[in-house]
Amino acid sequence: MLTLCKPKREDLWFRQMMLADEETMSYNHAWGGTIPWPEPEWEAWYDYWIINHEDRRFYRYLKNQDGDFVGEIAYRFDDSMQQYAVNVIIHSRYRRNGYGSEALDLLCCAAKNNGISVLYDELAIDNPAIRLFLKKGFRQPRTNH
């Protein structure tokens, strides 16, 4: 259903649109919701994530069978946690089509192919994606109470 696509610089409009869309970014309400991403920041971001990823970062767009961009997947090494953190965003207009599940599978497969065996994500407790992550084998951290 989905294919991975390394975005070109001229494709970054899609990421900007997703980050600015309130419904798409509603999962991010605990951290401020939408994220401004002006075009002057694109070049440095592209160099960091796509060109000079140093095998510590992975980023791809998701395309559906019609060739439309529907979301993004990424992972990055988090120095403070000493783990790889993940990111999956499906544009709101494409949700409820199974794309989130497939996207997470594709991300885990890419990580495994790159020698990464453990991934984590910091989801807000009210984020509906928690069910998907748990279903795919992610676990909630133990708390010391």
Backbone as JSON, one array per atom type, in Angstrom:
{
  "sequence": "MLTLCKPKREDLWFRQMMLADEETMSYNHAWGGTIPWPEPEWEAWYDYWIINHEDRRFYRYLKNQDGDFVGEIAYRFDDSMQQYAVNVIIHSRYRRNGYGSEALDLLCCAAKNNGISVLYDELAIDNPAIRLFLKKGFRQPRTNH",
  "N": [[0.83, -1.2, 0.0], [1.86, 1.33, 0.9], [4.76, 3.22, -0.06], [8.2, 3.98, 0.53], [9.81, 7.12, 0.31], [12.55, 9.06, -0.41], [12.63, 12.36, 0.28], [12.92, 15.08, -2.03], [14.54, 18.29, -2.08], [12.71, 20.13, -3.11], [10.34, 18.96, -2.44], [9.75, 19.52, 0.17], [7.69, 21.17, 0.87], [5.51, 19.63, 1.52], [6.04, 18.58, 4.08], [6.13, 20.97, 5.51], [3.47, 21.77, 5.2], [2.12, 19.7, 6.58], [3.11, 20.04, 9.22], [2.0, 22.49, 9.82], [-0.69, 22.03, 9.87], [-3.51, 21.96, 11.83], [-5.23, 19.8, 12.55], [-3.75, 17.54, 11.75], [-1.55, 17.83, 13.44], [-2.66, 17.59, 15.92], [-2.12, 15.56, 17.75], [0.13, 16.48, 18.95], [-0.48, 18.31, 20.87], [0.27, 18.51, 23.57], [2.82, 19.45, 23.41], [2.64, 21.86, 22.16], [1.26, 21.82, 19.71], [0.82, 22.79, 16.39], [3.71, 23.31, 14.28], [5.78, 25.84, 13.37], [7.53, 26.09, 10.33], [9.47, 27.65, 8.51], [10.48, 28.35, 5.13], [13.23, 29.28, 4.88], [14.55, 27.63, 6.72], [14.7, 25.14, 5.64], [16.91, 24.21, 4.07], [19.14, 23.75, 5.85], [17.93, 21.84, 7.51], [17.45, 19.78, 5.65], [20.06, 19.11, 4.85], [21.02, 18.11, 7.31], [19.23, 15.94, 7.96], [18.91, 14.4, 5.6], [21.17, 14.5, 3.82], [23.62, 14.55, 5.42], [23.31, 12.47, 7.41], [24.73, 10.7, 8.98], [24.31, 8.05, 9.69], [22.8, 8.15, 11.96], [20.38, 9.19, 11.78], [17.24, 8.87, 10.15], [15.0, 9.47, 7.57], [11.97, 9.55, 5.82], [9.46, 10.16, 3.34], [6.09, 9.02, 3.02], [4.37, 7.41, 0.49], [1.25, 6.86, -1.06], [-0.66, 4.37, -2.96], [-1.61, 5.87, -5.05], [0.36, 7.66, -5.53], [0.46, 9.88, -3.94], [1.81, 11.96, -1.38], [1.5, 10.96, 1.93], [2.35, 11.03, 4.52], [5.02, 10.92, 7.0], [7.98, 9.21, 8.13], [10.44, 8.69, 10.64], [13.57, 8.26, 12.35], [15.87, 8.96, 14.99], [19.01, 9.23, 16.66], [18.92, 9.73, 20.04], [20.81, 11.52, 22.06], [20.66, 12.14, 24.82], [19.01, 10.14, 25.88], [20.25, 7.95, 24.94], [19.24, 6.25, 22.97], [17.31, 5.27, 20.07], [14.93, 7.41, 18.84], [11.61, 7.56, 17.58], [9.48, 8.77, 14.92], [6.34, 9.16, 13.59], [4.13, 10.41, 11.34], [0.99, 10.79, 10.02], [-0.75, 12.47, 7.57], [-3.72, 14.24, 8.36], [-5.88, 13.97, 6.56], [-5.5, 11.51, 5.46], [-5.74, 9.62, 7.4], [-6.99, 6.73, 9.2], [-6.9, 4.73, 7.33], [-5.27, 2.61, 7.61], [-2.69, 3.35, 7.25], [-0.98, 4.28, 9.3], [-0.28, 1.99, 10.78], [1.04, 0.48, 8.8], [3.07, 2.3, 8.21], [4.53, 2.36, 10.63], [5.43, -0.29, 10.65], [7.09, -0.2, 8.36], [8.98, 1.65, 9.23], [10.15, 0.32, 11.43], [11.24, -1.87, 10.09], [13.1, -0.59, 8.4], [14.82, 0.43, 10.37], [15.75, -1.96, 11.53], [17.05, -3.08, 9.29], [19.14, -1.32, 9.2], [20.64, -2.01, 11.34], [19.61, -1.42, 13.85], [18.13, -2.28, 16.84], [16.41, -1.54, 18.9], [13.85, 0.75, 19.46], [12.3, 3.83, 20.52], [9.53, 5.87, 21.64], [8.18, 8.92, 22.76], [5.16, 9.27, 23.69], [2.3, 11.24, 24.28], [0.06, 10.57, 26.95], [-2.61, 10.64, 26.23], [-2.59, 10.27, 23.53], [-3.95, 8.79, 20.72], [-2.43, 7.06, 19.2], [-1.0, 5.44, 20.87], [-2.16, 2.92, 21.29], [-1.66, 1.65, 18.83], [1.17, 1.57, 18.82], [1.64, -0.09, 21.04], [0.39, -2.42, 20.15], [2.12, -3.09, 18.12], [4.31, -3.98, 19.45], [5.79, -2.22, 20.99], [6.59, -1.15, 24.31], [5.29, 0.15, 27.38], [7.2, 2.2, 29.54], [8.51, 1.07, 32.65], [7.49, 2.3, 35.77], [8.79, 3.69, 38.77], [7.19, 3.48, 41.45]],
  "CA": [[0.0, 0.0, 0.0], [2.72, 2.51, 0.99], [6.17, 3.11, -0.42], [9.06, 5.0, 1.12], [10.34, 8.06, -0.67], [13.47, 10.06, 0.12], [12.15, 13.6, -0.33], [13.82, 16.05, -2.65], [14.37, 19.6, -1.43], [11.49, 20.78, -3.59], [9.18, 18.27, -1.86], [9.61, 19.85, 1.58], [6.4, 21.86, 1.07], [4.57, 18.71, 2.15], [6.33, 18.55, 5.52], [5.7, 22.27, 6.03], [2.01, 21.75, 5.25], [1.71, 18.81, 7.67], [3.44, 20.65, 10.52], [1.14, 23.66, 10.03], [-2.09, 21.61, 9.88], [-3.95, 21.75, 13.22], [-5.77, 18.46, 12.78], [-2.64, 16.6, 11.66], [-0.66, 18.0, 14.58], [-3.42, 17.56, 17.18], [-1.45, 14.65, 18.68], [1.24, 17.22, 19.53], [-1.01, 19.41, 21.68], [1.02, 18.61, 24.83], [4.08, 20.14, 23.13], [2.4, 23.1, 21.45], [0.44, 21.7, 18.5], [1.47, 22.99, 15.1], [5.12, 23.71, 14.34], [6.16, 26.67, 12.22], [8.74, 25.61, 9.64], [9.61, 28.54, 7.34], [11.35, 27.88, 4.06], [14.68, 29.48, 5.1], [15.11, 26.57, 7.56], [14.66, 23.87, 4.93], [18.23, 23.78, 3.58], [19.9, 23.18, 6.96], [17.23, 20.63, 7.92], [17.69, 18.77, 4.61], [21.46, 18.66, 4.97], [21.15, 17.35, 8.55], [18.42, 14.72, 7.96], [18.98, 13.61, 4.37], [22.52, 14.44, 3.25], [24.65, 14.23, 6.42], [22.59, 11.79, 8.48], [25.74, 10.02, 9.79], [23.72, 6.79, 10.17], [22.15, 8.41, 13.25], [19.06, 9.72, 11.47], [16.59, 8.3, 8.98], [13.78, 10.22, 7.29], [11.35, 9.27, 4.52], [8.05, 10.4, 3.11], [5.26, 7.87, 2.69], [3.51, 7.62, -0.67], [0.23, 5.82, -1.23], [-0.7, 3.74, -4.28], [-1.9, 6.89, -6.06], [1.52, 8.53, -5.67], [0.33, 11.06, -3.07], [2.47, 11.95, -0.08], [0.48, 10.82, 2.98], [2.94, 11.19, 5.84], [6.46, 10.8, 7.13], [8.53, 8.4, 9.21], [11.82, 9.06, 10.93], [14.15, 7.96, 13.65], [17.11, 9.69, 15.26], [19.64, 8.84, 17.91], [18.73, 10.72, 21.1], [22.01, 11.45, 22.91], [20.32, 12.17, 26.24], [18.41, 8.86, 26.24], [21.11, 6.89, 24.37], [18.34, 5.36, 22.24], [16.75, 5.81, 18.85], [13.56, 7.89, 18.98], [10.89, 7.46, 16.31], [8.46, 9.75, 14.58], [5.43, 8.75, 12.53], [3.02, 11.35, 11.17], [0.13, 10.6, 8.84], [-1.58, 13.67, 7.38], [-5.07, 13.98, 8.86], [-6.84, 13.57, 5.51], [-5.23, 10.12, 5.07], [-5.84, 8.73, 8.55], [-8.02, 5.69, 9.25], [-6.76, 3.87, 6.15], [-4.24, 1.61, 7.91], [-1.36, 3.86, 6.92], [-0.15, 4.38, 10.5], [0.24, 0.65, 11.06], [2.01, 0.15, 7.77], [4.2, 3.21, 8.37], [5.33, 1.89, 11.75], [6.11, -1.5, 10.17], [8.17, 0.22, 7.45], [10.02, 2.3, 10.03], [10.84, -0.72, 12.19], [12.0, -2.64, 9.11], [14.25, 0.23, 8.01], [15.75, 0.46, 11.51], [16.36, -3.29, 11.62], [17.99, -3.2, 8.17], [20.27, -0.45, 9.5], [21.31, -2.52, 12.53], [19.03, -0.88, 15.09], [17.22, -3.3, 17.37], [15.49, -0.97, 19.88], [13.34, 2.1, 19.18], [11.35, 4.32, 21.52], [8.79, 7.09, 21.34], [7.55, 9.56, 23.91], [3.81, 9.65, 23.31], [1.43, 11.75, 25.34], [-0.8, 9.49, 27.43], [-3.9, 10.68, 25.54], [-2.39, 10.12, 22.09], [-4.57, 7.54, 20.3], [-1.43, 6.18, 18.58], [-0.44, 4.52, 21.86], [-2.69, 1.57, 21.03], [-0.94, 1.11, 17.68], [2.54, 1.26, 19.21], [1.6, -1.27, 21.91], [0.04, -3.56, 19.3], [3.3, -3.41, 17.31], [5.39, -4.51, 20.29], [6.39, -1.23, 21.87], [6.13, -1.32, 25.68], [5.32, 1.32, 28.24], [8.29, 2.06, 30.51], [8.14, 0.8, 34.04], [7.66, 3.44, 36.66], [9.19, 3.33, 40.13], [6.29, 4.1, 42.43]],
  "C": [[0.87, 1.26, 0.0], [4.12, 2.19, 0.47], [6.93, 4.24, 0.26], [9.67, 5.84, 0.02], [11.29, 9.02, 0.04], [13.08, 11.39, -0.51], [13.29, 14.39, -0.99], [13.59, 17.38, -1.95], [13.05, 20.26, -1.83], [10.21, 20.11, -3.07], [8.91, 18.68, -0.41], [8.37, 20.67, 1.89], [5.42, 20.95, 1.8], [4.79, 18.65, 3.66], [5.87, 19.86, 6.17], [4.18, 22.29, 6.19], [1.51, 20.87, 6.4], [1.94, 19.46, 9.03], [2.54, 21.84, 10.85], [-0.34, 23.28, 10.17], [-2.53, 21.24, 11.3], [-4.46, 20.34, 13.47], [-4.66, 17.41, 12.72], [-1.78, 16.65, 12.92], [-1.39, 17.97, 15.92], [-2.8, 16.62, 18.21], [-0.36, 15.37, 19.47], [0.79, 18.33, 20.47], [-0.24, 19.59, 22.98], [2.33, 19.37, 24.65], [3.87, 21.36, 22.24], [1.64, 23.01, 20.16], [1.23, 21.85, 17.22], [2.89, 23.5, 15.31], [5.43, 24.58, 13.14], [7.48, 26.16, 11.63], [8.93, 26.43, 8.36], [10.67, 28.02, 6.36], [12.83, 28.15, 4.27], [15.33, 28.4, 5.98], [15.26, 25.24, 6.82], [16.04, 23.35, 4.56], [19.04, 23.11, 4.69], [19.26, 21.88, 7.44], [17.53, 19.5, 6.94], [19.1, 18.22, 4.7], [21.64, 17.75, 6.18], [20.46, 15.98, 8.47], [18.65, 13.82, 6.75], [20.42, 13.44, 3.88], [23.54, 13.92, 4.27], [24.04, 13.54, 7.64], [23.5, 10.98, 9.41], [25.25, 8.68, 10.35], [23.11, 6.92, 11.56], [20.72, 8.92, 13.05], [18.56, 9.05, 10.2], [15.29, 9.05, 8.8], [13.27, 9.85, 5.9], [9.9, 9.76, 4.52], [7.39, 9.05, 2.83], [4.38, 8.25, 1.51], [2.49, 6.5, -0.74], [0.25, 5.29, -2.67], [-1.02, 4.72, -5.4], [-0.72, 7.84, -6.29], [1.46, 9.79, -4.83], [1.18, 10.88, -1.82], [1.37, 11.88, 0.98], [1.04, 11.01, 4.38], [4.44, 11.07, 5.8], [6.8, 9.82, 8.24], [9.97, 8.84, 9.41], [12.26, 8.39, 12.23], [15.45, 8.75, 13.77], [17.69, 9.18, 16.56], [19.52, 9.99, 18.89], [19.9, 10.56, 22.08], [21.67, 11.4, 24.39], [19.75, 10.83, 26.72], [19.29, 7.67, 25.81], [20.27, 5.8, 23.7], [17.9, 6.06, 20.96], [15.27, 6.15, 19.06], [12.89, 7.89, 17.61], [9.88, 8.6, 16.15], [7.64, 9.19, 13.42], [4.31, 9.79, 12.49], [2.29, 10.99, 9.88], [-0.74, 11.85, 8.74], [-3.03, 13.32, 7.71], [-6.03, 13.5, 7.77], [-6.64, 12.12, 5.08], [-5.32, 9.15, 6.24], [-7.03, 7.78, 8.42], [-8.06, 4.84, 7.97], [-5.74, 2.76, 6.38], [-2.83, 2.09, 7.64], [-0.44, 3.95, 8.14], [0.49, 3.05, 10.85], [1.31, 0.26, 10.06], [3.25, 1.02, 7.89], [5.12, 2.76, 9.51], [6.07, 0.6, 11.39], [7.3, -1.13, 9.27], [9.32, 0.86, 8.22], [10.83, 1.27, 10.81], [11.71, -1.57, 11.28], [13.25, -1.87, 8.68], [15.28, 0.27, 9.13], [16.49, -0.87, 11.62], [17.4, -3.49, 10.51], [19.23, -2.34, 8.37], [20.96, -0.82, 10.82], [20.8, -2.0, 13.85], [17.98, -1.85, 15.6], [16.2, -2.75, 18.37], [15.14, 0.46, 19.48], [12.43, 2.52, 20.32], [10.64, 5.56, 21.0], [8.2, 7.62, 22.63], [6.19, 10.08, 23.48], [3.09, 10.22, 24.52], [0.42, 10.66, 25.7], [-2.15, 9.47, 26.72], [-3.78, 10.57, 24.02], [-2.98, 8.78, 21.64], [-3.58, 6.57, 19.64], [-0.81, 5.2, 19.57], [-0.9, 3.1, 21.6], [-1.93, 0.9, 19.88], [0.48, 0.7, 18.08], [2.59, 0.02, 20.11], [1.3, -2.53, 21.1], [1.25, -4.03, 18.49], [4.5, -3.85, 18.14], [6.13, -3.5, 21.13], [5.82, -1.46, 23.28], [6.2, 0.0, 26.43], [6.45, 1.13, 29.24], [7.75, 1.79, 31.9], [8.39, 2.06, 34.85], [8.02, 2.93, 38.05], [8.34, 4.05, 41.13], [6.28, 3.28, 43.68]]
}
